[in-house]
């Protein structure tokens, strides 16, 4: 699966996603590091990638056509908690189910939206 991770996703998560065979775009260490959210969104969409982030601002795109958005929103986030939520979400949905899906993983519950 083609995935784009925001800079707030742990490197260990990126490594595990790659180990699972996913094509993961991580902009850290590239010319795109630090780009604005709207440019990151455009990049993910142009390349047909699921976007994984902790930035709730991306939920504004929930009603647009997209390749999937996974937002991890925790009260006291740390790398391990973020990693666990991402891996849990990735295990819940197959590649073809992510298109048009917005999933927000919280401490206890998760919220799900489908683009119309």
C-alpha positions in Angstrom: 0.0 0.0 0.0 1.2 3.5 -0.7 1.4 5.6 2.5 2.5 9.1 3.3 3.5 9.8 6.9 3.5 13.2 8.5 6.7 14.2 10.4 5.0 13.4 13.8 4.8 9.7 13.1 7.6 7.7 14.8 10.5 6.4 12.8 9.8 2.9 14.3 6.3 3.0 12.8 7.7 3.9 9.4 10.2 1.1 9.6 7.6 -1.5 10.6 5.2 -0.3 7.8 8.1 -0.8 5.3 8.9 -4.2 6.8 5.3 -5.1 6.1 5.8 -4.3 2.4 4.2 -0.9 2.3 5.6 1.9 0.1 6.0 4.6 2.7 6.9 8.2 1.9 8.5 10.0 4.8 9.5 13.6 4.1 11.9 13.9 7.0 15.4 14.5 5.7 14.1 15.6 2.2 13.6 19.0 0.6 9.9 18.6 1.6 10.6 18.5 5.3 8.6 21.1 7.1 6.2 21.8 4.2 2.8 23.3 5.0 -0.1 20.9 5.6 -1.8 21.8 2.4 1.3 20.9 0.4 1.6 17.6 2.3 -2.0 16.9 1.5 -1.5 17.7 -2.2 1.6 15.5 -2.3 -0.2 12.5 -0.7 -3.2 12.9 -3.1 -1.1 13.3 -6.3 0.8 10.1 -5.4 -2.4 8.2 -4.3 -1.2 7.7 -0.7 -3.0 7.1 2.6 -2.0 9.9 4.9 -1.0 9.1 8.5 -0.7 12.0 10.9 -1.4 13.2 14.4 -2.6 16.6 13.0 -6.4 17.0 13.4 -6.4 19.7 10.8 -6.5 17.0 8.0 -10.1 16.0 9.1 -11.3 19.0 7.1 -10.7 16.9 4.0 -13.1 14.1 5.1 -15.8 14.9 2.5 -13.3 15.2 -0.4 -12.2 12.4 -2.6 -9.0 11.0 -1.1 -6.9 7.9 -0.6 -7.5 7.6 3.1 -6.6 9.6 6.3 -5.5 8.1 9.6 -5.3 10.6 12.4 -4.0 9.6 15.8 -5.3 11.9 18.6 -4.2 11.1 22.1 -4.3 13.0 25.3 -0.7 12.3 26.3 0.9 11.0 23.1 4.2 9.3 23.0 6.0 7.3 20.3 4.8 3.9 21.6 1.1 4.9 21.9 1.1 6.5 18.4 2.8 3.4 17.0 0.2 1.1 18.6 -2.7 3.1 17.3 -1.3 3.2 13.7 -0.5 -0.5 13.7 -4.0 -1.3 15.1 -5.7 0.8 12.4 -3.6 -0.7 9.6 -4.6 -4.2 10.7 -8.3 -3.3 10.7 -8.7 -2.2 7.1 -7.4 -3.6 3.8 -5.8 -1.4 1.2 -9.0 -1.0 -0.9 -11.0 -0.1 2.2 -8.9 3.0 2.9 -10.0 5.0 -0.1 -12.4 7.7 1.1 -12.0 6.6 4.7 -11.1 9.0 7.6 -10.2 7.1 10.8 -9.4 9.0 14.0 -7.8 6.8 16.6 -8.2 8.2 20.2 -7.2 6.9 23.6 -10.2 4.6 24.0 -12.5 5.0 21.0 -12.1 5.5 17.3 -14.3 7.6 14.9 -14.9 6.7 11.3 -16.1 8.8 8.3 -16.6 7.8 4.7 -16.3 10.5 1.9 -19.4 10.8 -0.1 
